[in-house]
Amino acid sequence: FFAFGLEKKYDGILACYHDQGLIPFKLISKGKGVNFTANLPVVRCSPDHGTAFDIVGKGIADYKSLANAFALAIRIVKNRKSKS
């Protein structure tokens, strides 16, 4: 799937196991990806790098994935409100 670039045809990726989907996703999203957990009563989005405690205070963190996580969460909340 990932090896052939098929992920480009879809808006999301569903994997049976966390590492089956997230590891290749992190590689192809180049630090801009968002991890979304579906089917929860609350919106749960996170940057693809997770908490990144290992880089805290080093001045090497990139904000793009975090900004994308906030943007996606806002879109989902607005979408849920419009359907209720």
Jmol script that loads the backbone (N, CA, C; Angstrom):
load data "model"
ATOM      1  N   PHE A   1       0.827  -1.193   0.000  1.00  0.00           N
ATOM      2  CA  PHE A   1       0.000   0.000   0.000  1.00  0.00           C
ATOM      3  C   PHE A   1       0.873   1.258   0.000  1.00  0.00           C
ATOM      4  N   PHE A   2       1.678   1.432   1.047  1.00  0.00           N
ATOM      5  CA  PHE A   2       2.541   2.608   1.135  1.00  0.00           C
ATOM      6  C   PHE A   2       3.676   2.548   0.122  1.00  0.00           C
ATOM      7  N   ALA A   3       4.212   1.363  -0.088  1.00  0.00           N
ATOM      8  CA  ALA A   3       5.351   1.202  -0.998  1.00  0.00           C
ATOM      9  C   ALA A   3       5.002   1.611  -2.426  1.00  0.00           C
ATOM     10  N   PHE A   4       3.737   1.512  -2.780  1.00  0.00           N
ATOM     11  CA  PHE A   4       3.298   1.831  -4.138  1.00  0.00           C
ATOM     12  C   PHE A   4       2.647   3.212  -4.243  1.00  0.00           C
ATOM     13  N   GLY A   5       2.657   3.980  -3.153  1.00  0.00           N
ATOM     14  CA  GLY A   5       2.084   5.323  -3.172  1.00  0.00           C
ATOM     15  C   GLY A   5       0.569   5.345  -3.187  1.00  0.00           C
ATOM     16  N   LEU A   6      -0.067   4.243  -2.835  1.00  0.00           N
ATOM     17  CA  LEU A   6      -1.527   4.175  -2.887  1.00  0.00           C
ATOM     18  C   LEU A   6      -2.210   5.062  -1.849  1.00  0.00           C
ATOM     19  N   GLU A   7      -1.485   5.431  -0.786  1.00  0.00           N
ATOM     20  CA  GLU A   7      -2.081   6.281   0.249  1.00  0.00           C
ATOM     21  C   GLU A   7      -2.482   7.649  -0.298  1.00  0.00           C
ATOM     22  N   LYS A   8      -1.919   8.055  -1.409  1.00  0.00           N
ATOM     23  CA  LYS A   8      -2.218   9.366  -2.002  1.00  0.00           C
ATOM     24  C   LYS A   8      -3.642   9.440  -2.549  1.00  0.00           C
ATOM     25  N   LYS A   9      -4.271   8.299  -2.750  1.00  0.00           N
ATOM     26  CA  LYS A   9      -5.629   8.263  -3.290  1.00  0.00           C
ATOM     27  C   LYS A   9      -6.698   8.492  -2.221  1.00  0.00           C
ATOM     28  N   TYR A  10      -6.307   8.494  -0.945  1.00  0.00           N
ATOM     29  CA  TYR A  10      -7.287   8.502   0.140  1.00  0.00           C
ATOM     30  C   TYR A  10      -7.061   9.664   1.102  1.00  0.00           C
ATOM     31  N   ASP A  11      -8.115  10.039   1.824  1.00  0.00           N
ATOM     32  CA  ASP A  11      -8.038  11.111   2.813  1.00  0.00           C
ATOM     33  C   ASP A  11      -7.579  10.613   4.174  1.00  0.00           C
ATOM     34  N   GLY A  12      -7.660   9.333   4.413  1.00  0.00           N
ATOM     35  CA  GLY A  12      -7.275   8.757   5.699  1.00  0.00           C
ATOM     36  C   GLY A  12      -6.787   7.341   5.526  1.00  0.00           C
ATOM     37  N   ILE A  13      -6.170   6.840   6.569  1.00  0.00           N
ATOM     38  CA  ILE A  13      -5.643   5.476   6.551  1.00  0.00           C
ATOM     39  C   ILE A  13      -6.168   4.764   7.785  1.00  0.00           C
ATOM     40  N   LEU A  14      -6.688   3.570   7.610  1.00  0.00           N
ATOM     41  CA  LEU A  14      -7.182   2.755   8.710  1.00  0.00           C
ATOM     42  C   LEU A  14      -6.300   1.527   8.806  1.00  0.00           C
ATOM     43  N   ALA A  15      -5.757   1.272   9.995  1.00  0.00           N
ATOM     44  CA  ALA A  15      -4.888   0.113  10.194  1.00  0.00           C
ATOM     45  C   ALA A  15      -5.385  -0.682  11.394  1.00  0.00           C
ATOM     46  N   CYS A  16      -5.218  -1.986  11.338  1.00  0.00           N
ATOM     47  CA  CYS A  16      -5.632  -2.843  12.456  1.00  0.00           C
ATOM     48  C   CYS A  16      -4.776  -2.599  13.693  1.00  0.00           C
ATOM     49  N   TYR A  17      -3.524  -2.278  13.483  1.00  0.00           N
ATOM     50  CA  TYR A  17      -2.602  -2.059  14.591  1.00  0.00           C
ATOM     51  C   TYR A  17      -1.941  -0.693  14.450  1.00  0.00           C
ATOM     52  N   HIS A  18      -1.723  -0.046  15.568  1.00  0.00           N
ATOM     53  CA  HIS A  18      -1.145   1.297  15.630  1.00  0.00           C
ATOM     54  C   HIS A  18       0.102   1.427  14.761  1.00  0.00           C
ATOM     55  N   ASP A  19       1.076   0.562  14.978  1.00  0.00           N
ATOM     56  CA  ASP A  19       2.354   0.684  14.272  1.00  0.00           C
ATOM     57  C   ASP A  19       2.266   0.352  12.786  1.00  0.00           C
ATOM     58  N   GLN A  20       1.287  -0.439  12.380  1.00  0.00           N
ATOM     59  CA  GLN A  20       1.148  -0.760  10.957  1.00  0.00           C
ATOM     60  C   GLN A  20       0.804   0.478  10.142  1.00  0.00           C
ATOM     61  N   GLY A  21       0.054   1.368  10.722  1.00  0.00           N
ATOM     62  CA  GLY A  21      -0.349   2.566   9.998  1.00  0.00           C
ATOM     63  C   GLY A  21       0.482   3.784  10.331  1.00  0.00           C
ATOM     64  N   LEU A  22       0.805   3.954  11.613  1.00  0.00           N
ATOM     65  CA  LEU A  22       1.433   5.205  12.029  1.00  0.00           C
ATOM     66  C   LEU A  22       2.897   5.327  11.628  1.00  0.00           C
ATOM     67  N   ILE A  23       3.646   4.250  11.673  1.00  0.00           N
ATOM     68  CA  ILE A  23       5.063   4.344  11.310  1.00  0.00           C
ATOM     69  C   ILE A  23       5.236   4.770   9.849  1.00  0.00           C
ATOM     70  N   PRO A  24       4.612   4.092   8.887  1.00  0.00           N
ATOM     71  CA  PRO A  24       4.775   4.570   7.505  1.00  0.00           C
ATOM     72  C   PRO A  24       4.144   5.947   7.289  1.00  0.00           C
ATOM     73  N   PHE A  25       3.040   6.227   7.986  1.00  0.00           N
ATOM     74  CA  PHE A  25       2.404   7.537   7.859  1.00  0.00           C
ATOM     75  C   PHE A  25       3.352   8.648   8.305  1.00  0.00           C
ATOM     76  N   LYS A  26       4.041   8.438   9.419  1.00  0.00           N
ATOM     77  CA  LYS A  26       4.993   9.440   9.908  1.00  0.00           C
ATOM     78  C   LYS A  26       6.102   9.687   8.890  1.00  0.00           C
ATOM     79  N   LEU A  27       6.545   8.629   8.248  1.00  0.00           N
ATOM     80  CA  LEU A  27       7.611   8.770   7.256  1.00  0.00           C
ATOM     81  C   LEU A  27       7.168   9.593   6.050  1.00  0.00           C
ATOM     82  N   ILE A  28       5.949   9.367   5.583  1.00  0.00           N
ATOM     83  CA  ILE A  28       5.505  10.066   4.375  1.00  0.00           C
ATOM     84  C   ILE A  28       4.938  11.457   4.659  1.00  0.00           C
ATOM     85  N   SER A  29       4.491  11.706   5.900  1.00  0.00           N
ATOM     86  CA  SER A  29       3.899  13.016   6.201  1.00  0.00           C
ATOM     87  C   SER A  29       4.953  14.075   6.522  1.00  0.00           C
ATOM     88  N   LYS A  30       6.179  13.648   6.714  1.00  0.00           N
ATOM     89  CA  LYS A  30       7.316  14.573   6.915  1.00  0.00           C
ATOM     90  C   LYS A  30       7.053  15.611   8.007  1.00  0.00           C
ATOM     91  N   GLY A  31       6.555  15.147   9.147  1.00  0.00           N
ATOM     92  CA  GLY A  31       6.371  16.043  10.288  1.00  0.00           C
ATOM     93  C   GLY A  31       5.145  16.919  10.258  1.00  0.00           C
ATOM     94  N   LYS A  32       4.242  16.699   9.318  1.00  0.00           N
ATOM     95  CA  LYS A  32       3.041  17.533   9.223  1.00  0.00           C
ATOM     96  C   LYS A  32       1.765  16.747   9.521  1.00  0.00           C
ATOM     97  N   GLY A  33       1.883  15.464   9.787  1.00  0.00           N
ATOM     98  CA  GLY A  33       0.727  14.592   9.946  1.00  0.00           C
ATOM     99  C   GLY A  33       0.020  14.738  11.281  1.00  0.00           C
ATOM    100  N   VAL A  34      -1.206  14.228  11.313  1.00  0.00           N
ATOM    101  CA  VAL A  34      -2.037  14.270  12.512  1.00  0.00           C
ATOM    102  C   VAL A  34      -2.587  12.873  12.783  1.00  0.00           C
ATOM    103  N   ASN A  35      -2.528  12.465  14.033  1.00  0.00           N
ATOM    104  CA  ASN A  35      -3.105  11.204  14.468  1.00  0.00           C
ATOM    105  C   ASN A  35      -4.490  11.512  15.038  1.00  0.00           C
ATOM    106  N   PHE A  36      -5.528  10.932  14.459  1.00  0.00           N
ATOM    107  CA  PHE A  36      -6.907  11.149  14.903  1.00  0.00           C
ATOM    108  C   PHE A  36      -7.479   9.830  15.387  1.00  0.00           C
ATOM    109  N   THR A  37      -8.046   9.840  16.587  1.00  0.00           N
ATOM    110  CA  THR A  37      -8.700   8.654  17.128  1.00  0.00           C
ATOM    111  C   THR A  37     -10.201   8.831  16.959  1.00  0.00           C
ATOM    112  N   ALA A  38     -10.805   7.970  16.176  1.00  0.00           N
ATOM    113  CA  ALA A  38     -12.232   8.092  15.851  1.00  0.00           C
ATOM    114  C   ALA A  38     -13.106   7.388  16.888  1.00  0.00           C
ATOM    115  N   ASN A  39     -14.393   7.648  16.789  1.00  0.00           N
ATOM    116  CA  ASN A  39     -15.428   6.978  17.572  1.00  0.00           C
ATOM    117  C   ASN A  39     -15.315   7.246  19.069  1.00  0.00           C
ATOM    118  N   LEU A  40     -14.918   8.455  19.427  1.00  0.00           N
ATOM    119  CA  LEU A  40     -14.878   8.865  20.828  1.00  0.00           C
ATOM    120  C   LEU A  40     -15.897   9.985  21.040  1.00  0.00           C
ATOM    121  N   PRO A  41     -16.400  10.146  22.260  1.00  0.00           N
ATOM    122  CA  PRO A  41     -17.340  11.242  22.507  1.00  0.00           C
ATOM    123  C   PRO A  41     -16.663  12.615  22.494  1.00  0.00           C
ATOM    124  N   VAL A  42     -15.339  12.627  22.596  1.00  0.00           N
ATOM    125  CA  VAL A  42     -14.570  13.867  22.511  1.00  0.00           C
ATOM    126  C   VAL A  42     -13.676  13.792  21.282  1.00  0.00           C
ATOM    127  N   VAL A  43     -13.242  14.941  20.795  1.00  0.00           N
ATOM    128  CA  VAL A  43     -12.333  14.975  19.648  1.00  0.00           C
ATOM    129  C   VAL A  43     -10.915  14.752  20.163  1.00  0.00           C
ATOM    130  N   ARG A  44     -10.219  13.789  19.588  1.00  0.00           N
ATOM    131  CA  ARG A  44      -8.855  13.484  20.003  1.00  0.00           C
ATOM    132  C   ARG A  44      -7.947  13.486  18.780  1.00  0.00           C
ATOM    133  N   CYS A  45      -7.156  14.543  18.657  1.00  0.00           N
ATOM    134  CA  CYS A  45      -6.160  14.673  17.591  1.00  0.00           C
ATOM    135  C   CYS A  45      -4.820  14.941  18.254  1.00  0.00           C
ATOM    136  N   SER A  46      -3.759  14.426  17.663  1.00  0.00           N
ATOM    137  CA  SER A  46      -2.428  14.707  18.202  1.00  0.00           C
ATOM    138  C   SER A  46      -1.433  14.827  17.062  1.00  0.00           C
ATOM    139  N   PRO A  47      -0.348  15.561  17.300  1.00  0.00           N
ATOM    140  CA  PRO A  47       0.694  15.656  16.279  1.00  0.00           C
ATOM    141  C   PRO A  47       1.281  14.276  16.020  1.00  0.00           C
ATOM    142  N   ASP A  48       1.774  14.048  14.831  1.00  0.00           N
ATOM    143  CA  ASP A  48       2.289  12.707  14.529  1.00  0.00           C
ATOM    144  C   ASP A  48       3.532  12.354  15.332  1.00  0.00           C
ATOM    145  N   HIS A  49       4.177  13.347  15.946  1.00  0.00           N
ATOM    146  CA  HIS A  49       5.362  13.058  16.751  1.00  0.00           C
ATOM    147  C   HIS A  49       5.026  12.734  18.197  1.00  0.00           C
ATOM    148  N   GLY A  50       3.750  12.771  18.569  1.00  0.00           N
ATOM    149  CA  GLY A  50       3.366  12.486  19.948  1.00  0.00           C
ATOM    150  C   GLY A  50       3.811  13.602  20.884  1.00  0.00           C
ATOM    151  N   THR A  51       4.139  13.245  22.114  1.00  0.00           N
ATOM    152  CA  THR A  51       4.522  14.255  23.100  1.00  0.00           C
ATOM    153  C   THR A  51       5.907  14.830  22.841  1.00  0.00           C
ATOM    154  N   ALA A  52       6.769  14.072  22.219  1.00  0.00           N
ATOM    155  CA  ALA A  52       8.126  14.506  21.840  1.00  0.00           C
ATOM    156  C   ALA A  52       8.929  15.035  23.019  1.00  0.00           C
ATOM    157  N   PHE A  53       8.800  14.385  24.171  1.00  0.00           N
ATOM    158  CA  PHE A  53       9.561  14.804  25.349  1.00  0.00           C
ATOM    159  C   PHE A  53      11.070  14.780  25.095  1.00  0.00           C
ATOM    160  N   ASP A  54      11.509  13.947  24.187  1.00  0.00           N
ATOM    161  CA  ASP A  54      12.945  13.828  23.908  1.00  0.00           C
ATOM    162  C   ASP A  54      13.543  15.069  23.241  1.00  0.00           C
ATOM    163  N   ILE A  55      12.708  15.943  22.698  1.00  0.00           N
ATOM    164  CA  ILE A  55      13.251  17.143  22.034  1.00  0.00           C
ATOM    165  C   ILE A  55      12.866  18.442  22.742  1.00  0.00           C
ATOM    166  N   VAL A  56      12.225  18.326  23.899  1.00  0.00           N
ATOM    167  CA  VAL A  56      11.814  19.521  24.644  1.00  0.00           C
ATOM    168  C   VAL A  56      13.038  20.363  24.998  1.00  0.00           C
ATOM    169  N   GLY A  57      12.943  21.660  24.732  1.00  0.00           N
ATOM    170  CA  GLY A  57      13.993  22.596  25.100  1.00  0.00           C
ATOM    171  C   GLY A  57      15.217  22.590  24.205  1.00  0.00           C
ATOM    172  N   LYS A  58      15.204  21.810  23.141  1.00  0.00           N
ATOM    173  CA  LYS A  58      16.369  21.725  22.256  1.00  0.00           C
ATOM    174  C   LYS A  58      16.276  22.670  21.061  1.00  0.00           C
ATOM    175  N   GLY A  59      15.128  23.304  20.888  1.00  0.00           N
ATOM    176  CA  GLY A  59      14.964  24.235  19.777  1.00  0.00           C
ATOM    177  C   GLY A  59      14.880  23.568  18.418  1.00  0.00           C
ATOM    178  N   ILE A  60      14.477  22.301  18.380  1.00  0.00           N
ATOM    179  CA  ILE A  60      14.407  21.588  17.099  1.00  0.00           C
ATOM    180  C   ILE A  60      12.992  21.162  16.729  1.00  0.00           C
ATOM    181  N   ALA A  61      12.037  21.442  17.600  1.00  0.00           N
ATOM    182  CA  ALA A  61      10.655  21.036  17.336  1.00  0.00           C
ATOM    183  C   ALA A  61      10.077  21.848  16.175  1.00  0.00           C
ATOM    184  N   ASP A  62       9.208  21.218  15.412  1.00  0.00           N
ATOM    185  CA  ASP A  62       8.520  21.882  14.308  1.00  0.00           C
ATOM    186  C   ASP A  62       7.041  21.976  14.678  1.00  0.00           C
ATOM    187  N   TYR A  63       6.482  23.144  14.547  1.00  0.00           N
ATOM    188  CA  TYR A  63       5.103  23.388  14.968  1.00  0.00           C
ATOM    189  C   TYR A  63       4.047  22.866  13.988  1.00  0.00           C
ATOM    190  N   LYS A  64       4.419  22.509  12.769  1.00  0.00           N
ATOM    191  CA  LYS A  64       3.432  22.230  11.716  1.00  0.00           C
ATOM    192  C   LYS A  64       2.457  21.113  12.079  1.00  0.00           C
ATOM    193  N   SER A  65       2.950  20.024  12.632  1.00  0.00           N
ATOM    194  CA  SER A  65       2.064  18.918  12.979  1.00  0.00           C
ATOM    195  C   SER A  65       1.090  19.317  14.084  1.00  0.00           C
ATOM    196  N   LEU A  66       1.565  20.073  15.073  1.00  0.00           N
ATOM    197  CA  LEU A  66       0.690  20.544  16.144  1.00  0.00           C
ATOM    198  C   LEU A  66      -0.372  21.492  15.596  1.00  0.00           C
ATOM    199  N   ALA A  67       0.030  22.407  14.730  1.00  0.00           N
ATOM    200  CA  ALA A  67      -0.927  23.338  14.119  1.00  0.00           C
ATOM    201  C   ALA A  67      -1.961  22.576  13.297  1.00  0.00           C
ATOM    202  N   ASN A  68      -1.528  21.555  12.575  1.00  0.00           N
ATOM    203  CA  ASN A  68      -2.460  20.740  11.788  1.00  0.00           C
ATOM    204  C   ASN A  68      -3.411  19.965  12.690  1.00  0.00           C
ATOM    205  N   ALA A  69      -2.924  19.510  13.855  1.00  0.00           N
ATOM    206  CA  ALA A  69      -3.788  18.790  14.799  1.00  0.00           C
ATOM    207  C   ALA A  69      -4.888  19.709  15.323  1.00  0.00           C
ATOM    208  N   PHE A  70      -4.529  20.944  15.669  1.00  0.00           N
ATOM    209  CA  PHE A  70      -5.538  21.906  16.114  1.00  0.00           C
ATOM    210  C   PHE A  70      -6.535  22.207  14.996  1.00  0.00           C
ATOM    211  N   ALA A  71      -6.041  22.417  13.798  1.00  0.00           N
ATOM    212  CA  ALA A  71      -6.924  22.735  12.668  1.00  0.00           C
ATOM    213  C   ALA A  71      -7.901  21.593  12.397  1.00  0.00           C
ATOM    214  N   LEU A  72      -7.412  20.361  12.439  1.00  0.00           N
ATOM    215  CA  LEU A  72      -8.292  19.214  12.211  1.00  0.00           C
ATOM    216  C   LEU A  72      -9.324  19.092  13.328  1.00  0.00           C
ATOM    217  N   ALA A  73      -8.898  19.271  14.569  1.00  0.00           N
ATOM    218  CA  ALA A  73      -9.830  19.187  15.696  1.00  0.00           C
ATOM    219  C   ALA A  73     -10.941  20.225  15.562  1.00  0.00           C
ATOM    220  N   ILE A  74     -10.589  21.429  15.174  1.00  0.00           N
ATOM    221  CA  ILE A  74     -11.587  22.491  14.987  1.00  0.00           C
ATOM    222  C   ILE A  74     -12.556  22.122  13.872  1.00  0.00           C
ATOM    223  N   ARG A  75     -12.038  21.596  12.763  1.00  0.00           N
ATOM    224  CA  ARG A  75     -12.909  21.168  11.652  1.00  0.00           C
ATOM    225  C   ARG A  75     -13.881  20.081  12.093  1.00  0.00           C
ATOM    226  N   ILE A  76     -13.398  19.131  12.870  1.00  0.00           N
ATOM    227  CA  ILE A  76     -14.253  18.030  13.326  1.00  0.00           C
ATOM    228  C   ILE A  76     -15.336  18.549  14.261  1.00  0.00           C
ATOM    229  N   VAL A  77     -14.969  19.432  15.193  1.00  0.00           N
ATOM    230  CA  VAL A  77     -15.957  20.004  16.118  1.00  0.00           C
ATOM    231  C   VAL A  77     -17.029  20.760  15.345  1.00  0.00           C
ATOM    232  N   LYS A  78     -16.623  21.586  14.393  1.00  0.00           N
ATOM    233  CA  LYS A  78     -17.594  22.332  13.584  1.00  0.00           C
ATOM    234  C   LYS A  78     -18.497  21.394  12.798  1.00  0.00           C
ATOM    235  N   ASN A  79     -17.930  20.339  12.255  1.00  0.00           N
ATOM    236  CA  ASN A  79     -18.710  19.371  11.495  1.00  0.00           C
ATOM    237  C   ASN A  79     -19.721  18.662  12.393  1.00  0.00           C
ATOM    238  N   ARG A  80     -19.299  18.276  13.585  1.00  0.00           N
ATOM    239  CA  ARG A  80     -20.211  17.602  14.517  1.00  0.00           C
ATOM    240  C   ARG A  80     -21.342  18.531  14.942  1.00  0.00           C
ATOM    241  N   LYS A  81     -21.022  19.809  15.173  1.00  0.00           N
ATOM    242  CA  LYS A  81     -22.052  20.765  15.582  1.00  0.00           C
ATOM    243  C   LYS A  81     -23.067  20.993  14.473  1.00  0.00           C
ATOM    244  N   SER A  82     -22.610  21.008  13.232  1.00  0.00           N
ATOM    245  CA  SER A  82     -23.530  21.257  12.121  1.00  0.00           C
ATOM    246  C   SER A  82     -24.472  20.078  11.890  1.00  0.00           C
ATOM    247  N   LYS A  83     -24.088  18.898  12.359  1.00  0.00           N
ATOM    248  CA  LYS A  83     -24.925  17.709  12.165  1.00  0.00           C
ATOM    249  C   LYS A  83     -25.844  17.442  13.347  1.00  0.00           C
ATOM    250  N   SER A  84     -25.694  18.212  14.431  1.00  0.00           N
ATOM    251  CA  SER A  84     -26.553  17.962  15.600  1.00  0.00           C
ATOM    252  C   SER A  84     -27.670  18.973  15.704  1.00  0.00           C
TER     253      SER A  84
END
end "model"
wireframe off; spacefill off
backbone 0.3
color backbone group
